[in-house]
């Protein structure tokens, strides 16, 4: 089975489950397209202006065309780092990525310093250029790392969230800047778009939190926790972290044990008195004593010590 390099692209619509969140995703995609368009346009404008100029590159004075060539090479290296993620060591892919990002930042900075005829990048029309490249590099480094592995899970996307949120913010900012002169009934879209997005995020968050109240498994787990909280003894569960939160004490986590015989042995090795499971199991040394929907509480059989 091949490595699906686009797995984390594909799951984004599934991670953003609610329609309000998908509206934000649509705004992000539109903003990203607009951002790319204006980056390409600015490059064309800069090239037509400084293509016959000279740029200082370390100790050498080189043609500006070489700097544009370096920038093109940097983009190619970044793409290579992604598409070779499953073919070679991810360490090599990451090294290629960092080289590409460095060349990208260096050439981009030199080009627009020359284009705006300034010595300080903060004096150009792109004062946050280096920060943008750093955050994009942060996102890509994790993206390449996780894409290199054959085993992929939705929860791994959590590591990509800071960079992904930055990209959303960057694309929305581009939209706001480009629409600053557009007005609807004397209301400037520059002020309207942020308020609209904040409102969508609040509604989406409230909707998500409210949905948890109706999650049957969550209700069953809380009922099981309330029932067992006064019991003495060691408790283990296949949802250990959840019951640690509910019961405000350590509940040992039984991780990924599929065979019932091994689960029996694990519980006995830890001298567990109770086991709480989300799915019914047929254990030898533990018997079900209470059920709460999909959640079952098991107690150790006393005869194993006789």
C-alpha positions as a Python dict, from the first residue, in 0.01 Angstrom:
ca = {
    (1, 'X'): (0, 0, 0),
    (2, 'X'): (139, 339, -102),
    (3, 'X'): (181, 642, 117),
    (4, 'X'): (-100, 895, 77),
    (5, 'X'): (91, 1223, 89),
    (6, 'X'): (-230, 1424, 62),
    (7, 'X'): (-399, 1256, 362),
    (8, 'X'): (-385, 1566, 583),
    (9, 'X'): (-519, 1784, 301),
    (10, 'X'): (-813, 1548, 254),
    (11, 'X'): (-916, 1537, 620),
    (12, 'X'): (-942, 1915, 665),
    (13, 'X'): (-1311, 1928, 556),
    (14, 'X'): (-1385, 1637, 791),
    (15, 'X'): (-1207, 1802, 1086),
    (16, 'X'): (-1412, 2118, 1036),
    (17, 'X'): (-1742, 1939, 1085),
    (18, 'X'): (-1991, 2222, 1109),
    (19, 'X'): (-2121, 2436, 825),
    (20, 'X'): (-2006, 2756, 992),
    (21, 'X'): (-1652, 2621, 1007),
    (22, 'X'): (-1672, 2524, 641),
    (23, 'X'): (-1767, 2882, 555),
    (24, 'X'): (-1445, 2994, 725),
    (25, 'X'): (-1258, 2725, 529),
    (26, 'X'): (-1411, 2857, 206),
    (27, 'X'): (-1304, 3213, 298),
    (28, 'X'): (-954, 3077, 368),
    (29, 'X'): (-933, 2908, 27),
    (30, 'X'): (-1050, 3223, -149),
    (31, 'X'): (-802, 3431, 49),
    (32, 'X'): (-522, 3186, -26),
    (33, 'X'): (-594, 3205, -399),
    (34, 'X'): (-598, 3585, -382),
    (35, 'X'): (-270, 3582, -183),
    (36, 'X'): (-97, 3359, -438),
    (37, 'X'): (-229, 3575, -722),
    (38, 'X'): (-85, 3895, -576),
    (39, 'X'): (247, 3731, -483),
    (40, 'X'): (286, 3621, -846),
    (41, 'X'): (176, 3966, -967),
    (42, 'X'): (427, 4142, -740),
    (43, 'X'): (701, 3914, -868),
    (44, 'X'): (616, 4001, -1227),
    (45, 'X'): (612, 4373, -1143),
    (46, 'X'): (942, 4351, -959),
    (47, 'X'): (1105, 4151, -1237),
    (48, 'X'): (1005, 4403, -1503),
    (49, 'X'): (1156, 4679, -1288),
    (50, 'X'): (1484, 4527, -1164),
    (51, 'X'): (1562, 4245, -1409),
    (52, 'X'): (1866, 4434, -1541),
    (53, 'X'): (1987, 4542, -1195),
    (54, 'X'): (2262, 4404, -974),
    (55, 'X'): (2201, 4261, -624),
    (56, 'X'): (2453, 4213, -346),
    (57, 'X'): (2472, 3843, -260),
    (58, 'X'): (2704, 3796, 37),
    (59, 'X'): (3037, 3922, -100),
    (60, 'X'): (2937, 3904, -464),
    (61, 'X'): (2755, 4145, -688),
    (62, 'X'): (2526, 3933, -905),
    (63, 'X'): (2255, 3986, -1163),
    (64, 'X'): (1903, 4011, -1021),
    (65, 'X'): (1804, 3731, -1259),
    (66, 'X'): (2023, 3495, -1056),
    (67, 'X'): (1823, 3587, -744),
    (68, 'X'): (1500, 3505, -926),
    (69, 'X'): (1656, 3175, -1032),
    (70, 'X'): (1749, 3101, -669),
    (71, 'X'): (1392, 3173, -566),
    (72, 'X'): (1260, 2932, -831),
    (73, 'X'): (1507, 2667, -711),
    (74, 'X'): (1388, 2718, -352),
    (75, 'X'): (1027, 2648, -452),
    (76, 'X'): (1137, 2335, -637),
    (77, 'X'): (1331, 2216, -329),
    (78, 'X'): (1027, 2269, -106),
    (79, 'X'): (815, 2061, -345),
    (80, 'X'): (1085, 1793, -363),
    (81, 'X'): (1093, 1771, 19),
    (82, 'X'): (722, 1693, 19),
    (83, 'X'): (704, 1449, -272),
    (84, 'X'): (1011, 1253, -152),
    (85, 'X'): (882, 1230, 206),
    (86, 'X'): (792, 862, 171),
    (87, 'X'): (1072, 767, -68),
    (88, 'X'): (1375, 867, 139),
    (89, 'X'): (1446, 930, 505),
    (90, 'X'): (1222, 1204, 640),
    (91, 'X'): (1537, 1359, 791),
    (92, 'X'): (1676, 1416, 442),
    (93, 'X'): (1336, 1550, 330),
    (94, 'X'): (1336, 1794, 622),
    (95, 'X'): (1692, 1907, 543),
    (96, 'X'): (1588, 1971, 181),
    (97, 'X'): (1286, 2163, 311),
    (98, 'X'): (1495, 2386, 539),
    (99, 'X'): (1746, 2457, 261),
    (100, 'X'): (1454, 2548, 33),
    (101, 'X'): (1298, 2773, 299),
    (102, 'X'): (1629, 2948, 367),
    (103, 'X'): (1690, 3014, -4),
    (104, 'X'): (1329, 3128, -41),
    (105, 'X'): (1357, 3378, 247),
    (106, 'X'): (1698, 3501, 135),
    (107, 'X'): (1611, 3552, -233),
    (108, 'X'): (1264, 3694, -162),
    (109, 'X'): (1411, 3946, 82),
    (110, 'X'): (1687, 4053, -155),
    (111, 'X'): (1446, 4093, -446),
    (112, 'X'): (1203, 4318, -262),
    (113, 'X'): (1473, 4520, -88),
    (114, 'X'): (1599, 4603, -436),
    (115, 'X'): (1247, 4653, -571),
    (116, 'X'): (1156, 4907, -298),
    (117, 'X'): (1510, 5052, -298),
    (118, 'X'): (1557, 5020, 81),
    (119, 'X'): (1810, 4856, 312),
    (120, 'X'): (1573, 4729, 581),
    (121, 'X'): (1308, 4466, 511),
    (122, 'X'): (1079, 4637, 764),
    (123, 'X'): (1082, 4945, 540),
    (124, 'X'): (940, 4755, 243),
    (125, 'X'): (574, 4693, 165),
    (126, 'X'): (616, 4351, 335),
    (127, 'X'): (722, 4428, 695),
    (128, 'X'): (611, 4085, 820),
    (129, 'X'): (766, 3890, 535),
    (130, 'X'): (1020, 3697, 744),
    (131, 'X'): (759, 3614, 1011),
    (132, 'X'): (531, 3481, 737),
    (133, 'X'): (808, 3260, 599),
    (134, 'X'): (894, 3131, 949),
    (135, 'X'): (533, 3034, 1020),
    (136, 'X'): (489, 2876, 678),
    (137, 'X'): (811, 2682, 742),
    (138, 'X'): (675, 2575, 1083),
    (139, 'X'): (363, 2437, 916),
    (140, 'X'): (551, 2266, 632),
    (141, 'X'): (810, 2104, 860),
    (142, 'X'): (538, 1923, 1055),
    (143, 'X'): (342, 1855, 739),
    (144, 'X'): (637, 1684, 570),
    (145, 'X'): (724, 1494, 889),
    (146, 'X'): (378, 1344, 937),
    (147, 'X'): (324, 1287, 565),
    (148, 'X'): (640, 1074, 557),
    (149, 'X'): (488, 814, 788),
    (150, 'X'): (265, 537, 654),
    (151, 'X'): (54, 544, 971),
    (152, 'X'): (-165, 854, 965),
    (153, 'X'): (-432, 957, 1214),
    (154, 'X'): (-660, 1258, 1229),
    (155, 'X'): (-536, 1357, 1574),
    (156, 'X'): (-183, 1411, 1438),
    (157, 'X'): (-323, 1719, 1265),
    (158, 'X'): (-316, 1889, 1607),
    (159, 'X'): (57, 1956, 1554),
    (160, 'X'): (-28, 2133, 1227),
    (161, 'X'): (-299, 2353, 1377),
    (162, 'X'): (-82, 2657, 1477),
    (163, 'X'): (63, 2687, 1128),
    (164, 'X'): (-274, 2613, 967),
    (165, 'X'): (-445, 2884, 1173),
    (166, 'X'): (-168, 3125, 1074),
    (167, 'X'): (-229, 3049, 705),
    (168, 'X'): (-602, 3111, 754),
    (169, 'X'): (-525, 3442, 926),
    (170, 'X'): (-281, 3542, 652),
    (171, 'X'): (-527, 3469, 372),
    (172, 'X'): (-810, 3652, 551),
    (173, 'X'): (-580, 3949, 611),
    (174, 'X'): (-507, 3959, 237),
    (175, 'X'): (-880, 3967, 163),
    (176, 'X'): (-932, 4248, 413),
    (177, 'X'): (-648, 4455, 265),
    (178, 'X'): (-772, 4407, -91),
    (179, 'X'): (-1131, 4494, 6),
    (180, 'X'): (-1050, 4797, 221),
    (181, 'X'): (-1200, 5037, -34),
    (182, 'X'): (-1515, 4833, -99),
    (183, 'X'): (-1820, 4952, 93),
    (184, 'X'): (-2174, 4820, 140),
    (185, 'X'): (-2415, 5090, 255),
    (186, 'X'): (-2123, 5297, 385),
    (187, 'X'): (-1988, 4997, 580),
    (188, 'X'): (-1630, 4914, 489),
    (189, 'X'): (-1569, 4543, 428),
    (190, 'X'): (-1236, 4581, 605),
    (191, 'X'): (-1430, 4611, 932),
    (192, 'X'): (-1716, 4381, 834),
    (193, 'X'): (-1516, 4066, 745),
    (194, 'X'): (-1340, 4025, 1087),
    (195, 'X'): (-1670, 4074, 1271),
    (196, 'X'): (-1839, 3820, 1043),
    (197, 'X'): (-1564, 3560, 1100),
    (198, 'X'): (-1560, 3616, 1478),
    (199, 'X'): (-1937, 3565, 1483),
    (200, 'X'): (-1908, 3243, 1281),
    (201, 'X'): (-1636, 3109, 1512),
    (202, 'X'): (-1843, 3186, 1823),
    (203, 'X'): (-2153, 3017, 1678),
    (204, 'X'): (-1948, 2715, 1565),
    (205, 'X'): (-1782, 2681, 1908),
    (206, 'X'): (-2114, 2704, 2092),
    (207, 'X'): (-2267, 2451, 1854),
    (208, 'X'): (-1979, 2207, 1910),
    (209, 'X'): (-1987, 2240, 2290),
    (210, 'X'): (-2364, 2196, 2290),
    (211, 'X'): (-2333, 1880, 2078),
    (212, 'X'): (-2116, 1718, 2346),
    (213, 'X'): (-2408, 1733, 2589),
    (214, 'X'): (-2604, 1501, 2362),
    (215, 'X'): (-2318, 1257, 2299),
    (216, 'X'): (-2456, 927, 2430),
    (217, 'X'): (-2113, 782, 2507),
    (218, 'X'): (-2021, 1089, 2710),
    (219, 'X'): (-2345, 1060, 2909),
    (220, 'X'): (-2287, 687, 2967),
    (221, 'X'): (-1930, 749, 3084),
    (222, 'X'): (-2039, 1020, 3327),
    (223, 'X'): (-2307, 790, 3469),
    (224, 'X'): (-2052, 510, 3512),
    (225, 'X'): (-1811, 751, 3681),
    (226, 'X'): (-2079, 874, 3922),
    (227, 'X'): (-2171, 516, 4008),
    (228, 'X'): (-1818, 393, 4073),
    (229, 'X'): (-1673, 705, 4241),
    (230, 'X'): (-1743, 574, 4593),
    (231, 'X'): (-1598, 228, 4528),
    (232, 'X'): (-1266, 134, 4682),
    (233, 'X'): (-991, -32, 4483),
    (234, 'X'): (-786, 9, 4167),
    (235, 'X'): (-981, 108, 3857),
    (236, 'X'): (-861, 62, 3500),
    (237, 'X'): (-1028, 159, 3173),
    (238, 'X'): (-980, 169, 2799),
    (239, 'X'): (-1077, 535, 2840),
    (240, 'X'): (-836, 607, 3124),
    (241, 'X'): (-777, 981, 3063),
    (242, 'X'): (-1153, 1048, 3047),
    (243, 'X'): (-1220, 874, 3380),
    (244, 'X'): (-918, 1042, 3537),
    (245, 'X'): (-1092, 1370, 3454),
    (246, 'X'): (-1433, 1254, 3577),
    (247, 'X'): (-1312, 1096, 3901),
    (248, 'X'): (-1030, 1345, 3977),
    (249, 'X'): (-786, 1061, 4047),
    (250, 'X'): (-554, 845, 3839),
    (251, 'X'): (-732, 578, 3640),
    (252, 'X'): (-484, 351, 3467),
    (253, 'X'): (-523, 342, 3091),
    (254, 'X'): (-548, 8, 2909),
    (255, 'X'): (-405, 84, 2565),
    (256, 'X'): (-489, -100, 2246),
    (257, 'X'): (-538, -452, 2385),
    (258, 'X'): (-770, -636, 2143),
    (259, 'X'): (-745, -995, 2266),
    (260, 'X'): (-954, -1064, 2577),
    (261, 'X'): (-695, -1304, 2720),
    (262, 'X'): (-429, -1034, 2713),
    (263, 'X'): (-672, -785, 2868),
    (264, 'X'): (-737, -1030, 3154),
    (265, 'X'): (-363, -1063, 3212),
    (266, 'X'): (-308, -687, 3200),
    (267, 'X'): (-578, -623, 3459),
    (268, 'X'): (-443, -893, 3691),
    (269, 'X'): (-84, -770, 3654),
    (270, 'X'): (-198, -429, 3775),
    (271, 'X'): (-410, -579, 4056),
    (272, 'X'): (-717, -401, 3918),
    (273, 'X'): (-1041, -437, 4113),
    (274, 'X'): (-1257, -279, 3844),
    (275, 'X'): (-1245, -234, 3470),
    (276, 'X'): (-1463, 12, 3273),
    (277, 'X'): (-1495, -67, 2902),
    (278, 'X'): (-1666, 115, 2618),
    (279, 'X'): (-1727, -210, 2426),
    (280, 'X'): (-1852, -540, 2578),
    (281, 'X'): (-1583, -803, 2633),
    (282, 'X'): (-1590, -1161, 2763),
    (283, 'X'): (-1330, -1178, 3040),
    (284, 'X'): (-1232, -1483, 3244),
    (285, 'X'): (-1135, -1318, 3569),
    (286, 'X'): (-1371, -1019, 3562),
    (287, 'X'): (-1750, -1018, 3546),
    (288, 'X'): (-1988, -738, 3439),
    (289, 'X'): (-2172, -586, 3734),
    (290, 'X'): (-2324, -270, 3589),
    (291, 'X'): (-2413, -137, 3243),
    (292, 'X'): (-2470, 219, 3129),
    (293, 'X'): (-2565, 201, 2765),
    (294, 'X'): (-2243, 119, 2576),
    (295, 'X'): (-2033, 137, 2892),
    (296, 'X'): (-1988, -170, 3111),
    (297, 'X'): (-1829, -191, 3458),
    (298, 'X'): (-1650, -518, 3541),
    (299, 'X'): (-1542, -642, 3884),
    (300, 'X'): (-1268, -891, 3962),
    (301, 'X'): (-1395, -1239, 4052),
    (302, 'X'): (-1307, -1323, 4413),
    (303, 'X'): (-1253, -1692, 4336),
    (304, 'X'): (-926, -1625, 4155),
    (305, 'X'): (-765, -1575, 4494),
    (306, 'X'): (-915, -1885, 4655),
}
